[in-house]
Amino acid sequence: MKIISKSVLCASLFLTACGGASSGDNSSASRAGVKSVTPSAIETAASSAQVQIKHDGKVLASYPSALPDAALDKENQTLGLSLSGSDSKQMLMIAVEGTKTGVYQVSGDGKSKVSVMFMTDVLPTPSLAFDKGELNITELSDKYCSGTFTATGTAGSKTGYSVEATFSKLPVVPTARNSR
């Protein structure tokens, strides 16, 4: 995946997770090449996502995602998922090189097409990266994205962390390049 496409995708995920650029800084969205699009109330009501993080088998965080969405970049063939909690204390972000349904493997060998980060202020570490697992995209269109995600990692500790997420009918937010 190109470095620039990762940064644009991350910017898109960040902007959509935070509700877009503030009214005083609309240029930040255009500088990142990202269209600030907010899903309609109907699309948001139809979407659902659940995330659970465990450490050594014990549940550390479990939440329904408040405003889950997906950012689709057709030009660079990437998809990003943003699954954040309602209190903004947790955020699971997943980026994948691919825009089709199917199973994408997470691996720690540097060859994975899936990048994952879980950011939080409720765990002993501020962020977790996972190095083994899979993203299963069961539905993907210009409007919706559905599937599951499971992964594990150690995050520098002796015992392992795991994540399980399910998401259904996430509204797909196109990047600005898709509308050209």
N, C-alpha and C positions, 0 to 999 in steps of 0.2 A: 504494500500500500504506500502510495506517495506520502511524504511528510506533510505536504501542503493539504492533501485531502484529509489527513488525520486531524490537522489543526482546524480546518473548516468544519469538519464533522463535530469535533469537540466543542467549538464555538457554537455551532447550531444546537447541540445538546444542552449546553449551558444556557443559551438564550431561551430556548423553549422551556427548559425546566424552571427558569426564573420568570417566565411569563413575557419574554421578549425584552427589548431594550427599553430603558426608561424614557419618558417623554422628552427629557432634556438631552438625551444622547442617542437619537435615532441614527446618527452617522456610524455608530459602532457596529450596528447590524450590517450596514451597507459596506463598511470597510472589511468585514469578515466574509462578505459575499453571501450573506444569509438573509433570506426573507423572513421577517418577523411575522409569523402567522399564528394566530390563536385558534385552536379547534373550537367549533361551535358547541353550544350547550348540549345539543342532541348527540354529537359525536363523543363528548366527554362522558355523558351519562351512559352510553353504550359500552364504554371501555372499562376494563378492570384489570388489576394486576396485584399480585400478592408476592411478597419477598420474605424469606426467612434465612437468617444467618445463624450458624451454629459454630461453637468452638468445643472441640473434643466431645461432640455429641450433645452438648447443652445449648439450648436456644438462647442466643444473646440479643437478637433483634428479630422482630416479626411485625410486619406492617402491610396494610393495603396501600398501594401507591395512590397519592392524592390526584395528580394530574399526569398520568403516564402518557408518553407519546413516542413516536418514532420519526427520525429525520432520514429522508431518502435522498441520496445524491446519485442520480442515474448516470451523470457524466463520468464520475470516478468509480461507479459500481460499488457504493458503500451504503450501509444502513446503520443507523445508530438508535439505540433504545435508551430512554431516560425513565427510570422508575424511582421516584423520590417519595419519601414519607410526607405526611401532611404537616409535620412540625419542622421540616427542613433539617432534621438531625441525621437523616440517612439518605443516601442517594446511590443507587446502583446504575452504572452506565456501562453499556455494552456497545461496541462497534465491531462490525463485521465487513470483510471484503466479500460482498455478494449481495445480490438483489433478487434472489429467487428463493422459493420454499426449499426446505431440505435441512440436513443436519450439518452443522459446522463444528469442528473439533477445536477445543481449547487445549493448547499444549505449551509447555515451558521451554520448548526447544528453539524458539525464535521463528518458527515457520508457521505458526498458527495464523489463521485468517480472522481470529476473534481476539479482540482486546477487551479486557474487563477491569473495572475499578469500582470498589465499594468505598464510599467516603462516609464517615460518621464521627460523631462526638460522644457516642455511647459505648464504644469499645475501647480496649486498652491501647489500640493503635489508631491513628486518625484515618488511615486508609488501608484497604486490603486489595491485593492483586491475586488473582487465581491462575494456577498454571495447569490444571487438568480438568476436563469436563466437556460439555457440549451444549450448543445452542440449537434448538430444533424449531425452525420457522415453519409453521403449519399453514399459515395464510399470509399472503403479502400482495397487496394491490396498491394503487395510488391513493386509496382511502384508508385501508386498515392493515394491521399487522397483528398476528396471533402466534403463540407458541409457548415453549418452555425453556428454561435454562437451569442447568446444574453444573457446579464446579467445586473444586477443592484447592487448597493452597495452605502453606504454612506461615506465610508472612513473617518469616524470621523466628518463629517460635518453635518449640519442640513438638507441640501438638498442633493438629490441623484445624483449619477453618473450612466450612462448607457453606454453600449458598444454594438455595432452591428458589426459583421464581416461575410463576405462571403469568401469562398476559393474554388478554383477549380483546380483540377489536380496538387496539390502540390506534388513535387517529394518526395518519401519516402526514407529516409536515414536509413539503418539498423544499429543497434549497433553492436559492435564487437562480442558480445555473439551470435548473430544470425548466424554468419558465421562459428562458430565452428562445 
